[in-house]
Amino acid sequence: MSRIGFAILFLAAIAVAQSPKPKGAVTVKVIDQQGNPVSEAVVRVNPPHTGAISRVSNICKTDSSGTCTRNDLPIGTYLVDA
């Protein structure tokens, strides 16, 4: 492979590595045992423990309908608790 071809492949690999990662959202509704919405509940949406320190820690409080939404989360699997 020529040096120019190698340089083009190298620059393309850098561009792909630095491209924005897709984002997602999660919406949670908290209800009590009677099915009534729970307002002001603290909801944590965290990636599962992988042995590494996570930089993503997302907390939200439910509104009067018992709902909260976290946006701009990296695509993946999360543990949700309230």
Secondary structure, 3 states (H helix, E strand, C coil): CCHHHHHHHHHHHHHHHCCCCCEEEEEEECECCCCCECCCCEEEEECCCCCCCCCCCEEEECCCCCEEEEEEEECCCCEEEC
